[in-house]
Every structure is written in structure tokens, then in C-alpha cells.
């Protein structure tokens, strides 16, 4: 199991981050252009507190969230208790608690699938996705955008070229998406940055952001590029 110190230790702040993501719907549009989940079975792998489960539930026939951290499993279940076609199960990407060929669409966002080392999870996708199904993995594009530059500073051990080679060698397609962050307050933005980076990196990038934008409305936005990796089965 790979712990997620941001959402595991700062669940409320991570909720703020989720609400700030993709304010103009660019990532959602890219996902819809990649595959349809209407009347299909969706697996949200590493679903966290279940933030995205209701979104898929508006169109999918069945939505299954799988999450390794027990407190988040309980939060996700509470969030979706009024949705009878949504279920949340404890489990990991390496051991998905579902039968073979049981899902049509997989969504994994900033969860486990970060390139080299995630081969056991890829093997599980091979097992649980039906023929004709699609898996989507969303992760940071560290080669561009303001957040990408922050990410390179905070995580210099991540080689974007190596990550791209990994996904391409396993038959996945990349689509780079400009999605962005937009926060309601400067305090929210600063709180989120502090759960995503070590203290030294967080304070450095925040100081630069304040110097550039001050207290302006522009300072509530951060341009942010992600990679949408996808594979059809």
C-alpha cells in the first residue's frame, strides 16, 4: 500500500483542493472524449473520500469505489449513502476486490499509478476490465505549467521522460490537459500548497506566487497541466 499523506492526514484541506480542480471543465471534457461511462460499470480506484463517485453516478449504471485507507472508506460510504447504485469497498490497486472482467471504465486520479513500480496494479486492471473497456489515469504533467514547475522543485526524483516511457511502453496513450486550480480564498490556496509539498518548497513557491499576484483575484488561480493516460482493453 502506498500512503497518501495529503488526503490521509489532511482530509478537509484535500476536499478544498478537489473543489478547486478543473474550474472550466477541461479535464472532464477530455475524459468524456476518451470514453463514455453512461449505463456502464465504473471503478474509481483509490477513490479517497469519494469526491468523484456522485459525478460518475449521474450517468453510470453502477459505480464502485475502492480505497485502502479505512477512514476514507467510511467517508466515501457516508457521502454516497443515498445513491443505491454506488458501493465503496476496502482494497488496493494491487488487489482489487472485484471479479474478473467486471468493470467497463476505470478512473484513477493521483492514486497509486505514478509510472514505474505500478506494474502489479496494471496487472489487476488487465484482470478486472472487460473487453471493450477503458482505463484512465490522471497524473501531473511536470513538463509545463506553473504547478508543473512547482512539482519539479518539490519532487526532483520524478523524471517526466521516464514516466512517459513507462506508460507508452505499456500501451497507454497520453493526452495533456490544461485544467487549472481556482480557489475561493488565498488562505485556501496556501493551505492546499502546504499539504502537497514539503515545507521548504511550499513556502518558497507561495512567496513567489504572492510577489507575482499579491492579493489580486488572479492570485486565486494556478495554471496546472495534467496528463490523462488511457488504455482500451
N, C-alpha and C positions, 0 to 999 in steps of 0.2 A: 504494500500500500504506500502511495506517495502522499504525505500530508500536504494540505493546502493552508499554509499559515495565515493567508489573508482572510478567507471566509471562515476557516475553523476558529480562529482566535478573535476575529472582528466582524462577526456576522452582520450586525446592524450597519456598519460602515460599508460592507460589501453590498448590502441592499441599496445603499445610496449610489454606489458605483453602477450597479445594474440598471438603475433608473436613468443614469446619465448617458448610458451607451446608446449609440446609433440614433441620435435625435431626429435625423431626417430620413430614416428608414432605408439607407443604402445597403446595409448588411442584410436586412430582411428581404429586400428585393433580390439580392444576389442569391440568397438561399432559395427563394421561390423560383428563380430562373434555373437553379441547379436541379431541383426535384419538387414534386408535389407530395404533400402528406394528406391531402383530402381523402377521407374514407379509408385510410391506411393505418397500420400499427407503427407507432413511433417509439423509439427508445432514446431517452435523454440520459446519456451515460456520464456519470459524475454530475448529477442534477443539482447538487448543493441543497439550498433551501427550497428548491422547486420553483424558482422565479419564472422559468420559461415553460413550465408544464401547462398552465392555463392558456398560454398563447397557442401551443400546438393543439390543445384540447378543443379549441373553437372549430377545428376542421377535421381532425383525425378521428378515426373510429375508436382507437384505443391508444393511450399514452402510458408508457411505463418509465418511471424514473428509477435509476439505480445509483446509489450513493453509499460510500464506505463509512462515513462518519455518523455514528448513531444520533447525536443531537440534531444533525441536519436532516436525517431521515424523518425524525419526528416533526420538525418544522415543515418539511415538504408535505407530509401527510396532513398536517393541520391546514396548510394553505389550500389543499385540493380536496378537502373532505366533502365538499358539496358537488364534486364532479365524479359521478359514478364510473365513468369510463377511464379514470386516471388511477393508477396504483403506483406506490413507491416501495421499492424493495432494497434491503441492505445487500451490498455486493460490491465487487471491484471490477475494473476493466479486465483484469487478468482472469477473473472467474465470474462471468455474468450469469446470474441465477435464472436463466431462461432456456427453454428447449432449443434444439437445432432448428434453423430455418423458421424462426418465429416472428421476425420483425421486418418491416419494409424500409424504414428510414431510421438512421441513427444520427443523433446530434450530440456532439461533444465540444464544449466551449471552454477553453482554458482549463482542461481537465485531462490529466494523465498523458495525452497524446502529444508529446513535445518533440518527436523525432527519434533519434537513436535511443534504444532502450525500451521502446514501447512495443516490441515485436510480440510479446505474449498477448497484449490487448488486440493487436491486429489479427492474431490467430483466432481470438474469440469473435471478432467481427466476421471473419470468414465462416465461423460456425453458425452464428445466430441470424445473419442477414439472409433473407430469401433471395432466390434468383430473381433478378429484375429490381432488387432493392438498391438503395444508395446510402452511403455513409458520408457525413460531413463533419469535418474537424476544423474548428476556428482557433487560430493562434496569432500571436503578434507578428507583424511584418517589421522586422528590426532594421530593414534597409532604408526606410524613409519615414517621414512624418515627425512631428515634434515628439510624440510619445515613443516612436522608434528610436530617436536619439537618446531619450531618457533610458530606454530599455538597454541600449548598448552600454551605457555608463553603469547601470546597475547590475547587468548580467553579462560581463565581458566574456564569460566562459561559453556563452551560446554563440555558435558560428552559424549565421544565417545560410551561408552557402552549403555547409554540411547538412543542415536541416532540409534544405531544398533537395539536395541529392538523395537524402534518405527517402523522402516522400515520393519523389519521381521514380526511384528505383523499385518502389513497391507498387507502382502503377496508379498513383494518385495524381489528380490534376489540380493545379493551383490557380486561384483567382484572387488577385489583390484588390482589396476593397477599402475605400476611404470612408470610414464610418463616423469617427469623432466622439468626443465627450462633450456634454453640455450640462453644467451644474446650476443649481438654483442659487447657491451662495459660494463665496470664496472659501468659507470655512469647510464646506462640504468637499470642495476640490482638494484642499490641503489635507483633510483627513484621509481621503482616498489615496493620495500620493504616498502618504506615510505608511499605509498598510501594504503598498505594492513594492516599496524599495527599502533598503537599509537606511538608517537614519542619516548617514553622511550624504548619500545620493539624494535622498528625499529633500533635505534642507537645501542642497545646492541647486537642484532644479527648481524648487519653489522660489528661491531667491531670484533666480534668473527670470522666472515667469512674472514675479511681482515687478521687477525692474522694467520689464518689457511692457507690461499691461497695466500696472498699478491696480486701482480698484475699478477699472472700467468693465463694462459688460463683456468686452472681448476677452477679458481675463477669466471668464467663466467657461470658455471653450478651449478645448485642446484638439488640434488635428491629430488623428490617430488612424493608422493603417493596419489592417489585419490581413492575414491570408485565410481564405476559405479553401481548404483542401477537400476534395471529393473523390469518391470512387464508386463505380457501379459494379454490381455483382451479377 
